[in-house]
Amino acid sequence: MKIASYRQLEVWSKAMQLAGAIYQASERMPKKEEYRLTSQLVRAAVSIPANIAEGHSRASRKEYAHFVSIARGSTAELETLLLLAQQAGFLGDEIVDPLLDSAAQVGRMLTRLHERLRAPST
């Protein structure tokens, strides 16, 4: 079955949920971090579903794979920023650990999608 819209992709849906959860977590960040770590967290989280959507809307599998690769990079960036926020004491384990689990799940899904896109078409 061909997926007509990126909105039908489970990985896009999970990435959107993760981005929403990051927005909620960002409310707990210190005000002094608003234009530093907080904005980077949100930017990285938003980049994941945005790149999935943009890639899906591109003309070729190669282009789609490229944008999925960017989304994978944004996922790793998000995980790193979450660990930094945790290490700095801005966000507690009870907030960061579930977000890291979600990011890891999205990352695994993106890796599988990327592998399928890079495989020869059948």
Secondary structure, DSSP 8 states (H G I E B T S, - for coil): ----SGGG-HHHHHHHHHHHHHHHHHTTS-GGGTTTHHHHHHHHHHHHHHHHHHHHTSSSHHHHHHHHHHHHHHHHHHHHHHHHHHHTTSS-HHHHHHHHHHHHHHHHHHHHHHHHHHS---
